[in-house]
Amino acid sequence: MSNTMKAIVFIISLIAYFIYLTISSTFVTAALDSGNLTYGIITLYVYYAIGILIVLYTQAAVKYWYAGRRLKGANVFIKMPIGKFRLADRLVVYLLPALAVFLPILQTMSLVSLNWQSILFFFILVAVIELLFYVNSKTMKAYITNKGIIIRGIDLRLEIPIPFSYNNPSGHFTFDRIITFWDLNDKIMIEHAYDLGNITLAADSDTLKQLKGVLIANGIKQKKF
């Protein structure tokens, strides 16, 4: 996905998040002012968690729509799963909640700054997001078409408009933006011009042979080690 499209995805998710803040802030304020400390804290944590999920799913929806538009009218030669999301792909999502929980330690250099509610909230959030990543990774597919490679699914990986990317990113990769590919026996790794990450597709030998044929037929050269 190009940096321009990344920026669009990021901006739309921020707009969705600010709309959520505007709508929900009154309820959170009322909960914090209710005099019930436990109720206020739980409401605040749920508020933060829903905000994170809104950002992730807004981005996923925009990426799904974008790839779907490119898929319309294309002739699909091969449809392949891309496998699970890597741990490195998920760590970015945990950065902000981790800072919110553990920053007091860095500021005071003392474990006393931690409270069990924050730690519990962080680990519950991690467990929920891990489950969502696992379930949604099964929707991710690579479509080898006459228009290039289209990767589509419910992609919860956080898009940030900086020179940073994931392997097998969502989007449309036209053949003129594909540089080369490597045959790694049980998988094929494809280098493209959009991002830092590559496309790596694993399958049986017949499917990989068919994929190589499509790439070569469209002028993509195989790189030798």
MARMIVO-714135 format. One record per residue: x, y, z of N, C-alpha, C, O in turn; residue in one letter. Coordinates in pm, whole numbers, plus 32768, in hexadecimal, padded with zeros to 4 digits. Each point is the difference from the previous one (the first is absolute). Layout:
XYZXYZXYZXYZA
...
***
This chain:
80547F8980007FAC807780008059807C800080608007804CM
7F80805B7F61805180797FF67FF68052807F7FA17FF1804ES
80C180677FC97FFE805680757F89805F7FFF7FCC80268069N
800980017F1F7F8A80577FF67F847FB980347FB28039804BT
803D7F487F8B7F8D7FB3802D80097FE480967F9B80018046M
80DF7FE87FEB80137FED80907FD1807C804D7FBD7FF58067K
806880807F667FD9807D80427F68801080007FC6802C8063A
7FFA7FB17F2D7F6E80087FF97FBE7FA380667FA380278046I
808F7F5D7FC07FCB7F9F806180118034808E7FA57FF58053V
80D180437FCA801D803280867FA5807680247FCA8006806EF
802480567F357FAE807780197F6E7FD980177FBF8035805BI
800C7F6F7F547F767FD480127FEC7FBF80887F9A80148041I
80C87F9D7FEB7FF57FC080838005806780707FBC7FF08066S
8093807A7F8A8004806B80647F7B804A80077FD08021806CL
7FF47FF87F207F7D80427FFD7F987FAB804A7FB18034804EI
80517F487F977FA37FA680458018800180967FA27FFC804FA
80DE800B7FD78021800180907FD0808080437FCB7FFB806FY
804780787F4F7FD5807F803B7F67800980087FC9803A805DF
7FF37F8C7F417F6D7FFA80077FD67FAC80797FA480258049I
80A17F6A7FCA7FE47FAB8075801A804D80827FB07FF6805DY
80BE80567FAA801E804F80787F918064801D7FD580118072L
7FFD80317F257F98806580107F7F7FC480367FBF80398057T
801C7F527F737F837FC0802980087FC7808C7FA0800A804EI
80D17FB97FD3800A7FB4807D8036804D80787FF37FD28071S
804A80A37F7880408048806E7F9E8025806F802580008076S
7F5E801F7F657F9C802580657FE47F8B805F7FF580138079T
80017F747F4F7FE57F8A805380767FE1805D7FED7FDA8073F
808C80377F5980767FE58052800B80668072801D7FDC8072V
7FCB80A27F6D8004806980687F997FE5806D801C80128076T
7F6D7FC47F617F977FE1806280297F8B80597FE580018078A
805C7F9B7F4D802D7F8C804E806B8027806480007FD08072A
805D80877F64806C802B80597FCD805A8071803A8004806CL
7F5880447F797FC7805A80637F967FBE80577FC580408057D
80227F407F917F947FBB8048801F7FE680937FA67FE6804FS
80D980227FD580277FE4808A80257F6F801780377FDE8069G
7FAB7FCB7F3680247F72800880857FEE7FB880057FFD7F85N
80687FF780C780867FFC7FC680137F887FA48035800D7F92L
7F9E7F7C809B80107F877FAF7FB6800C7F7C80367FDE7F96T
7F4E805280717FAF80127F86804380637FA280027FEB7F86Y
8035808180B1804280657FAE807B7FCB7FBB8017801C7F8AG
803A7F9680BF807B7FC87FC77FDF7F9B7F93803D80037F95I
7F637FA580857FDA7F9C7F9B7FCB80457F8380227FD97F90I
7F8B808E80837FCA804A7F8D807180407FAE7FFD7FFE7F85T
8065803A80C1807080417FBC80527F9B7FAF8028801D7F8FL
7FF17F6C80A9804D7F9A7FB97FB37FCB7F8780397FED7F94Y
7F467FFD807E7FAE7FD17F907FFE806B7F9180047FE17F89V
7FF5809B80A1800280727FA4807F7FFF7FAB7FFA80107F86Y
80797FDD80BA807F7FFA7FB880067F867FA3802D800B7F8DY
7FA67F8380A480057F857FB17FAA800B7F83802B7FD97F93A
7F5D805C807C7FA880117F8B803E80617F9D7FF57FEE7F87I
804C807A80AB804280607FA7806C7FBE7FAC800A801B7F88G
80467F8E80B680687FB97FB67FC27FA67F9480307FFD7F8EI
7F667FBC80967FBF7FA77FA07FBF804D7F8E7FFF7FD27F8EL
7FCC80A580907FC580527F96806B80297F9B7FE77FFC7F87I
808E802B80A8806D80247FA580277F887FA9800D800C7F86V
80057F7F80B9802C7F897FB67F987FD57F9980237FE37F8DL
7F5E8018809C7F9A7FCE7FA37FDB80677F967FD77FDB7F92Y
803880A6808D7FEC80667F98806A7FF17F947FE180027F89T
809D7FEF80A1806A7FEB7F9F7FE97F807FB080127FFE7F86Q
7FC77F9780BF7FE87F807FBC7F91800D7F9980097FC87F92A
7F8D808380907F8F80117FA48029804E7F837FD87FDD7F91A
8077808C8082802E80507F8D805A7FAC7FA67FF380057F86V
80687FAF80B4805A7FAB7FB17FB27F937FB7801E7FDF7F8DK
7F7E7FEA80B57FAC7F977FC37FB580397F887FF67FC07F97Y
7FD480B9807B7FB680427F93805E80207F8B7FDE7FE97F8CW
8098804C8095806080277F99802B7F877FAC800180077F85Y
80227F8B80BE80297F887FB67F8C7FC47FB380127FCA7F93A
7F76804080A57F8A7FCA7FBC7FE180497F7F7FD67FC27F9EG
804080C080617FEB804D7F84805E7FD17F927FD87FF57F8CR
80A47FEE809880617FD17F9E7FE17F737FD080247FD87F91R
7F977FDD80C57FE07F757FDE7F8C7FF67F9D7FF47F9D7FB7L
7FB780C980477F8D80007FA4802F80027F6F805380527FD9K
7F787F547FD980227FFA7F7280827FBC7FE180247FF37F8BG
80257FE180DC80817FBC7FE87FEA7F6B7FEA7FA47FC6803AA
80AF7FFE7F757FFE7F6F7FEE805D7FC18067807980187FFEN
7F507F9A805C804E7FC3806B80367F797FD07FB37FA57FE1V
80D1804F8019803F7F827FD880177FA380777FEA7F877FF8F
804180B5807780207FB280787FD0804D807B800B807A8006I
7FC17F3C805B7FD8803B8080804A7FB4806E7FF27F87800CK
805D80C2804480577FC080627FF2804180897FF9807B8008M
80047F3780648005803D8087808C8034801A80627FCB7FCCP
7FA880A0808580858036801A80367FD48088807180228024I
7F407F94802880317FCE80807FE9806080737FB980647FF1G
80827F7E80807FE9804E807A804E80837FFD8065800D7FBBK
7F6880538092804B807C801380757FE4805D7FF37FB58060F
807F80887F8380777FED80557FF2804F80827FB480618007R
80977F74805F80008048807F802E80907FEC7FCB805C803EL
809A7FB67F6C803380877FE77F94805B7FC5800280798016A
7F9F7F4D7FA07F94804E7FC57F9D8030806A7FBC80657FEDD
803C7F5380817F9D801F80678037805C806D7FB480438046R
80D07FC07FC9803B804C806D7FE480967FF77FF380428067L
80027FF37F1F7FE5808E7FEF7F7B802780417FF3806D8037V
7FAC7F387FC27F7B801A80388008801180977FB2804C803AV
80AB7F6F8006800980028091805580728036800B80128079Y
8032803B7F2E805F8065802C7FBF806A80598032801C806DL
7F5E801F7F657FC1806B804D7FC87FCF8086801D803F8066L
7F947F547F9E7FD27FD2808480717FD6805C7FF6800F8079P
80787FBD7F4E80727FD980528042807C803D80287FFE8075A
7FE3806D7F3C803A807C80357FA8803A806F803380318065L
7F497FC97F867FA480368064800D7FB780857FF4803C806AA
80267F417F9080087FAE8079808A800B8041800A800D807AV
80607FEE7F3580867FF48038805180828002806E80038037F
7F5C80697F8F8046807F8003801A8033808E806A80398019L
7F377FB58044801C802D808A807F7FC3803B8044803F8051P
7FDD7F457F87807B7FC18032807A804D7FCE805F8018804BI
7F9D800E7F34807180487FC6800E808C803C806E8034800EL
7F1F800880168004808780368032800380908049805B8027Q
7F917F41802880248000808E806C7F9A802280378001806ET
7FE97FA77F2F80617F9480167FD97FAB807980557FD4804EM
7F2980157FBF7FD07FB180727F897FAD7FD67FA680317FBBS
80587F50806F7F907FA77FE27F848027804E7F927FD27FE0L
807D808380857F8D802B80517F9D804E7FAA7F8980078020V
80A980337F737FAB80527FAA7F967FAC7FB87F9D80367FD0S
80797F4880297F9F7FA97FBC7F897FE58059800B8002807BL
7F837FE67F487F8C7FD0804B7FC77F877FB9800D7FF27F87N
7FB67FB680C67FD67F807FC87F9280107F997FF47FAE7FA5W
7FBA80BC80677F9580147F9D803A801A7F757FCF7FCB7F9CQ
809A8088805F803E801F7F7F80407F857FC27FF47FE97F88S
80507FC980CA80427F877FCE7F987F9C7FCE80117FC57F95I
7F84802A80B87F967FA37FD87FC0802E7F7E7FE87FAF7FA6L
7FFC80D380517FC580367F85805A7FE67F887FCF7FD77F96F
80B3803F807A805C7FEE7F9180027F707FD07FFC7FE77F88F
800A7FBA80D580077F737FD67F7B7FCD7FC97FFF7FA97FA8F
7F92808A808A7F7D7FDC7FC67FF880357F717FD17FBC7FA6I
805D80C080487FFE803D7F7A80577FB17F9F7FD87FE87F8EL
809E7FF0809F805A7FAF7FAC7FBD7F7D7FDB80067FD67F8CV
7FBA7FE880D47FBE7F7F7FE67F9080107F997FF27FAE7FA5A
7FBF80BC80697F9180187FA38035801C7F737FCE7FC87F9EV
8097808E8058803780237F7D80457F887FC07FF77FEE7F87I
804E7FBF80C9803F7F877FCB7F977FA47FC380147FC87F94E
7F7B802980B37F947FAC7FCD7FC880397F7E7FE77FB57FA1L
800680CE805A7FCB80407F8780617FF27F8B7FD77FE87F8FL
80AB8026808D80647FEE7F977FFC7F707FCC80087FEA7F87F
7FED7FB680D37FFE7F737FD87F867FE27FA7800C7FC07F98Y
7F80806F80927F857FE67FB4800580467F797FE07FC47F99V
804780BB80677FFD804E7F84806F7FDC7F9E7FF4801A7F88N
80787FA980AA806B7FD77FA57FCE7F977F9D80367FF37F92S
7F647FC280957FC97F997FA87FB6803B7F887FE77FBB7F9EK
7FF780C6806A7FBA80417F90806180347F967FD680227F91T
80AA7FE680918062803E7FA780227FA27F8C80287F8D8015M
7FC880A47F72801A7FB17F88804F80547F9C7FF1807A7FF8K
80637F427FBC8047803F7F8F7FBD7FD07F807FF37F887FE9A
7FE380D67FC47FC07FE07F81806380227F90802780737FEFY
80017F287FC6805A80157F8E7FA780157F877FBB7FA47FD4I
804680D57FF57FA380257F97804980367F86807A800D7FFFT
7F3980117F9B8039803F7F888027809180198046803D7FAFN
7F8E7FFC80C28021808980238073800A80648029806D8025K
800A7F208006806A7FFF80637FD77FAB80797FA57FAD7FF7G
809E806980777FE27FB6807B7FAD8059805C80268072801CI
7F697F5B80117FA7804980597FF77FB380837FD97F8B8001I
804A80B6806D7FF87FC180837F8E8041804D7FFC80798013I
7FA77F3380187F848034803C7FD47FAA807580137F868001R
7FB280BA80607FCA7FBC80757FEA8064806E801180797FEBG
7FCA7F59808A7FEE805980728088800F804280277FB08055I
802180B77F82808B801480278006806480727FF180797FEAD
80267F5780908002805680768089803E801B801080488063L
80507F9F7F488084803C80157FF780987FF07FC180337FA3R
807E801380B87FF7809180058051803F7F9080777FE57FF2L
7F48806F7FBE804480467F94802A808B80307FAE804D8031E
80D37FD17FC28037808080278044803D7F85804E7FBB7FBEI
7F9680C480218037803B7F8580938025800C802480757FF2P
80307F278028809080128003803E7F8C7FB37FBB7F9F7FE3I
80C680697FF980417F917FB7800C7F848059806B7FE28035P
7F297FD97FD97FFA7F8880557F927FA87FC87F9580327FDCF
80827F4E801E7F9A7FAA7FC6800C7F738037805D7FDE8048S
7F407FD17F937FF97F75802980167FA57F887FF6802C7F8DY
80297F57808F7FFC7F9C7F967F6E7FE57FDC7FA880068056N
803F7FDD7F2D7F797FE37FCE7F9E806E80267F987FE4803CN
8086809A7FA27FA5806E80237F8480007FA980037FD17F8EP
7F90806280A77F86800E7FB1801880637F8F804E805E800ES
7F6E7F8C7F82800B80607F9380067FBD7F777FEE7F877FF2G
802C80CD7FAB80077FD47F74808D80197FCD803180718002H
80107F257FD18089800A7FD180027FDD7F6B80027F8B7FDAF
7FFD80DD7FD480007FEB7F6F80867FC47FD6806580118045T
7F9C7FAA7F4A80797FBC7FD4807380617FE480757FDC800EF
7F6A809F7FCC806B80617FE5804180328080806A803F7FFBD
7F587FA68079803B8026808180427F8A80458036800E806ER
7FC67F7D7F5480447F8A8036808B7FF97FC2800F80027F86I
80577FF580CE808B800A7FD180377F777FD780327FF07F91I
7FC47FAF80C980377F7C7FE67FC27F9C80617FB280258057T
80737F5B7F997FD07F9B8060806B7F96801580557FEA7FAAF
7FA47FD580CA805A7F9380247FAF7F8080107F948001803AW
80A17F927F927FC37F7C801580457FBF807980757FDC7FF9D
7F408015807480387FC8807C7FCE7F7180177FF07FD68072L
7FF87FE27F227FD27F7480017F6F7FF2802D7FA97FDE7FB0N
803B803B80D17F777FEF80327FB2808380027F8C80038028D
80B3806A7FAC7FBC80817FF98047805B7F9D80717FE67FD8K
7F4B80848001803980637FA57FFB808880447F9880298033I
80DA801C7FCD80088086803C800880667F9080557FF77FA8M
7F52806A805C7FF280627F968026808A80357FCA802D8065I
809280147F58802A808880267FB580657FAC7FFB7FF47F85E
7FCC807080BE7FB480667FB98036808A80228051800E805BH
7F8180597F5C80398086800C7FB7805A8062802A80718016A
7F697F6080277FAF80578054803B8011808D800F8071802FY
80127F21801380228003808D80817FB6801B80417FCC7FA5D
7FE3803080DB80777FB780297FE87F6A8008805C7FB27FEBL
7F29802580337FE17F73800F7FED7FBA7F7A7FE180407F9CG
80337F3D80647FEC7FB07F877F7D7FB480077FBF7FFB8068N
801C7FC87F287F8E7FA57FFC80397F737FFE804C7FDD7FA5I
7F917FD280BC802F7F7780087F897FA27FFE7FAC80048059T
804D7FA77F407F8E7FA77FEE802D7F6F800180577FD87FB2L
7F6E7FDA80A880217F72800C7F8B7FAD7FCC7F8B80228017A
80957F717FA57F977FA87FCA80417F7E7FD180787FED800FA
7F377FBC7FB780367F847FC9804C801E7F807FF4806D7FC7D
80597F33800C805A80167F8E7FB680257F80803180537FB3S
7F5B7F7280367FB580207F857FCF80908001800780457F9AD
7FC77FE980D97FD0808A800A807380627FF07FF180667FBDT
80827F7C8081807380597FF4803480037F70802E80687FD0L
7FCB7F277FED802A7FFB7F737FA680587FAB802E80457FA5K
7F507FB7807A7FA180547FB8801A8094801E7FF980557FA6Q
80257FCA80D8801D808B8026807D80327FB7800180717FCDL
80677F3D802D807A80267FB77FE1801B7F6E8034805E7FC5K
7F777F4F80027FDC80117F737FBC80857FE8801C80427F9BG
7F8B7FE780BF7FBB80817FF180638073800C7FFB805F7FB3V
805F7F9780AF8062806C8014805D800E7F878018806F7FD0L
801C7F218000805B80037F8D7FB980317F838039804B7FB1I
7F4B7F8B803D7FB2802B7F8C7FE880967FFF7FEA803B7F96A
801C800480E17FEC809180098084804C800F80028072802DN
80697F4C7FAD808280447FF9804A800C8083805F804E800AG
7F787F66805C80458004808280707F987FFE7FE77F8A7FE6I
809280A2803480727FA67FF980197FBB80867FEF803C806BK
80397F467F8D80247FB78078808F80228028805B7FFD7FADQ
7FB7802580D380848023803080467F8380347FC57FB08048K
80B680417F94804E7F8B802A80548024807A802F8071800EK
7FE47F2D804980528015807680947FF37FDC8056800F8056F
***
